[in-house]
Amino acid sequence: MPGRKLAAKAKDKLSGGGVILPVKRSKSQSKISASKSYKSELSFIQSNDEYGEGFPATLMDGLSVDIFKIAGLEWTAELHDAIWRNHNWKSLLKECDAAEIIETSSQDPAPGMSDVFFWIAITEPKKFRQELRAVMLATARE
């Protein structure tokens, strides 16, 4: 049984002896892993009955997602400053053809407390990631 052998090797490793070798995966296990990683890449996508796949945003609070993570970029102060010096979240997303900014509602309960709510509809998540990354990197080079 491969599981028992691996457990024994792990026990040996913990007690100071032996080496743990990588376990070979079957093709079906590899497919499951690939499927999970693809799903985790798209974990920012939510579903809305009226507006489809995407994510929410508000004028006051901005995006509900980490655009650096979506674009596959590490957050640095320099990159952050370069992007937000030239864009706000709406202007950045308007550069992406795979994203549509939809105003869903607004509220104005008292002066200085108004907000506008948006749904960012994503038609092609992989294309959106690529476009967002390209726009962010181009902005950083400016």
SVG drawing of the C-alpha trace seen along z (x, -y; Angstrom):
<svg xmlns="http://www.w3.org/2000/svg" viewBox="-31 -67 50 69">
<polyline fill="none" stroke="black" stroke-width="0.4" points="0.0,0.0 1.6,-3.3 -0.1,-5.3 1.5,-3.1 4.9,-3.3 4.7,-7.1 3.5,-7.3 6.4,-5.1 8.9,-7.3 7.4,-10.4 7.8,-8.8 11.4,-8.0 12.0,-11.6 10.5,-13.0 12.7,-10.7 15.8,-11.8 16.2,-8.9 15.2,-8.3 14.2,-10.6 10.7,-11.3 10.4,-10.8 7.8,-12.5 4.7,-10.3 3.9,-9.5 0.4,-10.6 -1.9,-8.8 -3.3,-10.7 -6.6,-11.1 -5.0,-12.6 -3.1,-15.0 -6.3,-16.1 -7.9,-16.8 -5.0,-18.9 -5.0,-20.8 -8.7,-21.4 -8.4,-22.7 -5.6,-25.1 -7.6,-26.4 -10.5,-27.0 -8.3,-28.7 -7.1,-31.0 -10.7,-32.1 -11.6,-32.2 -12.3,-36.0 -15.3,-35.2 -18.7,-35.3 -22.1,-34.7 -25.0,-37.1 -28.4,-36.0 -29.0,-39.3 -25.5,-40.3 -23.7,-37.0 -20.2,-36.2 -18.0,-38.9 -17.4,-40.7 -18.8,-43.7 -17.4,-47.2 -18.4,-50.5 -17.4,-54.0 -16.4,-54.6 -14.7,-51.3 -13.4,-50.3 -13.0,-46.7 -13.9,-43.7 -11.0,-41.8 -7.2,-42.0 -6.3,-43.0 -2.6,-42.4 -3.4,-38.8 -5.8,-38.5 -3.1,-39.8 -0.5,-37.5 1.7,-40.4 3.4,-40.7 2.3,-43.9 5.0,-46.4 4.8,-50.0 6.4,-51.1 3.9,-49.2 1.0,-50.3 2.0,-53.9 2.6,-53.7 -0.8,-52.2 -2.9,-54.4 -1.0,-57.6 -2.4,-57.1 -5.7,-55.3 -8.6,-54.7 -10.2,-51.3 -12.8,-52.3 -10.4,-53.7 -8.1,-50.6 -10.9,-48.2 -12.2,-50.2 -9.0,-49.3 -10.0,-45.6 -12.3,-44.4 -13.3,-41.3 -14.8,-43.5 -18.0,-45.5 -18.7,-48.0 -22.4,-47.9 -23.9,-50.5 -26.4,-48.5 -27.7,-51.0 -26.9,-54.0 -27.7,-55.3 -27.7,-58.8 -29.0,-58.5 -27.3,-61.7 -25.0,-64.3 -21.4,-62.9 -22.6,-59.3 -23.6,-58.6 -22.3,-55.6 -22.7,-54.0 -22.7,-50.2 -21.3,-48.3 -21.1,-44.8 -17.9,-44.1 -19.2,-41.5 -16.4,-39.3 -17.1,-37.7 -13.8,-35.8 -11.9,-35.4 -8.6,-34.2 -8.6,-37.0 -9.5,-39.5 -6.5,-38.4 -4.2,-38.8 -5.6,-42.2 -5.4,-43.4 -1.8,-42.3 -0.8,-44.0 -2.5,-47.3 -0.9,-47.2 2.6,-46.5 2.2,-49.1 1.1,-51.7 4.1,-50.8 6.5,-51.4 5.1,-54.9"/>
</svg>
